[in-house]
């Protein structure tokens, strides 16, 4: 299916369970099929699908808000990190980002959308997208900085 890989990749970052991500993508395609008549002529179908996915995810979160549990992962051990531990560390840093910042960062960096497209997907002003992207990148830099660099910044 067109855009299925990108949607699944993005859904896996939003969802806590891989099967939940697959269900979210299926729901997205179902909602897109039902609402195909609403797709404006000349607009980006890819951006439209991502918007549907985000709305479906937020809808699911509202339904299960009170039933959710938080699982804390232990920080990765620095020095001589294996690629797997680096991957875990990046995922943990992403999880610590605010939901709005994480969504903007993933749409820009992983999915390659422009700020204008992200603004349309999230239905927010482009300036908001740019500031969220900047803050998300800075938070990731701080979270992934070597321990010595983090300690030096804390002293400032």
C-alpha positions as CSV (number, residue, x, y, z in Angstrom):
1,X,0.0,0.0,0.0
2,X,1.3,3.5,-0.8
3,X,2.8,5.2,2.3
4,X,2.2,2.1,4.4
5,X,5.8,1.8,5.5
6,X,6.1,5.4,6.5
7,X,2.8,5.3,8.4
8,X,3.9,2.1,10.2
9,X,7.3,3.5,11.1
10,X,5.6,6.6,12.5
11,X,2.9,4.6,14.3
12,X,5.6,2.5,16.0
13,X,7.1,5.6,17.5
14,X,3.7,6.8,18.7
15,X,2.4,3.5,20.0
16,X,3.7,1.5,23.0
17,X,3.0,-1.9,21.4
18,X,4.0,-3.0,17.9
19,X,0.6,-4.7,17.3
20,X,-1.0,-1.5,18.4
21,X,1.0,0.3,15.7
22,X,-0.2,-2.1,13.1
23,X,-3.8,-1.7,14.3
24,X,-3.4,2.1,14.1
25,X,-2.2,1.9,10.5
26,X,-5.1,-0.3,9.6
27,X,-7.5,2.1,11.2
28,X,-5.9,4.9,9.3
29,X,-6.4,3.2,6.0
30,X,-10.0,2.4,6.9
31,X,-10.7,6.0,7.9
32,X,-9.0,7.2,4.8
33,X,-11.1,4.9,2.6
34,X,-14.3,6.1,4.3
35,X,-13.3,9.8,4.0
36,X,-11.6,9.7,0.6
37,X,-14.2,12.2,-0.7
38,X,-12.8,14.8,1.8
39,X,-9.3,14.8,0.3
40,X,-8.9,18.1,-1.3
41,X,-7.9,18.1,-4.9
42,X,-4.2,19.0,-5.3
43,X,-3.4,18.3,-1.6
44,X,-0.8,15.8,-0.4
45,X,-2.4,12.4,0.1
46,X,0.7,11.4,2.2
47,X,0.2,14.4,4.6
48,X,-3.5,13.7,4.7
49,X,-2.9,10.0,5.8
50,X,-0.4,11.1,8.5
51,X,-3.0,13.6,9.8
52,X,-5.6,10.8,10.0
53,X,-3.1,8.5,11.8
54,X,-2.3,11.2,14.4
55,X,-6.0,11.9,15.0
56,X,-6.7,8.1,15.4
57,X,-3.8,7.9,17.8
58,X,-5.0,10.8,19.9
59,X,-8.5,9.3,19.9
60,X,-7.2,6.0,21.2
61,X,-5.2,7.9,23.8
62,X,-8.3,9.7,25.0
63,X,-10.1,6.4,25.4
64,X,-7.4,4.7,27.3
65,X,-6.0,7.7,29.2
66,X,-7.0,6.4,32.7
67,X,-5.9,2.8,32.0
68,X,-2.4,3.6,30.9
69,X,0.7,2.5,32.8
70,X,4.1,4.1,32.6
71,X,7.2,1.9,32.4
72,X,10.6,3.5,33.1
73,X,13.5,2.2,31.2
74,X,16.9,2.3,32.8
75,X,19.4,4.7,31.1
76,X,21.9,3.1,28.7
77,X,25.4,2.7,30.0
78,X,27.8,5.1,28.3
79,X,31.2,4.3,27.0
80,X,31.8,1.5,24.6
81,X,28.1,1.6,23.6
82,X,26.9,-1.1,21.2
83,X,24.6,0.0,18.4
84,X,21.7,-1.7,20.3
85,X,22.4,0.4,23.4
86,X,22.7,3.6,21.3
87,X,19.4,2.7,19.7
88,X,17.8,2.2,23.1
89,X,19.2,5.5,24.3
90,X,17.8,7.4,21.4
91,X,14.4,5.7,21.9
92,X,14.5,6.7,25.6
93,X,15.3,10.3,24.7
94,X,12.5,10.3,22.2
95,X,10.1,9.0,24.8
96,X,11.0,11.7,27.3
97,X,10.1,14.4,24.7
98,X,6.7,16.0,25.0
99,X,4.2,14.4,22.6
100,X,4.0,17.6,20.5
101,X,7.7,17.9,20.2
102,X,8.2,14.1,19.4
103,X,5.5,14.2,16.7
104,X,7.1,17.2,15.0
105,X,10.6,15.8,15.2
106,X,9.6,12.4,13.8
107,X,7.6,14.0,11.0
108,X,10.5,16.2,10.0
109,X,13.5,14.0,10.6
110,X,12.2,10.5,10.0
111,X,9.4,11.1,7.5
112,X,11.0,14.1,5.7
113,X,8.0,16.4,5.7
114,X,8.7,20.1,5.4
115,X,7.6,22.6,8.1
116,X,4.7,23.7,5.9
117,X,3.5,20.1,5.5
118,X,3.9,19.4,9.2
119,X,1.9,22.5,10.0
120,X,-0.9,21.2,7.7
121,X,-0.8,17.7,9.2
122,X,-0.9,18.9,12.8
123,X,-3.2,21.9,12.1
124,X,-0.9,24.4,13.8
125,X,0.9,27.5,12.5
126,X,4.2,27.0,10.8
127,X,6.0,29.1,13.4
128,X,4.8,26.7,16.1
129,X,6.2,23.8,14.1
130,X,9.6,25.5,13.8
131,X,9.8,26.3,17.5
132,X,8.7,22.8,18.5
133,X,11.3,21.3,16.1
134,X,14.0,23.6,17.5
135,X,13.1,22.7,21.1
136,X,12.9,19.0,20.3
137,X,16.3,19.0,18.6
138,X,17.8,20.9,21.6
139,X,16.3,18.4,24.1
140,X,17.6,15.5,22.1
141,X,21.1,17.1,22.0
142,X,21.0,17.5,25.7
143,X,19.7,14.0,26.4
144,X,22.2,12.4,24.1
145,X,25.3,14.5,25.1
146,X,28.1,12.6,26.8
147,X,27.9,12.7,30.6
148,X,30.7,15.3,30.9
149,X,29.0,17.7,28.6
150,X,25.7,17.4,30.4
151,X,27.4,18.0,33.8
152,X,29.2,21.1,32.3
153,X,25.8,22.5,31.1
154,X,24.2,21.9,34.5
155,X,27.0,24.0,36.2
156,X,26.3,27.0,33.9
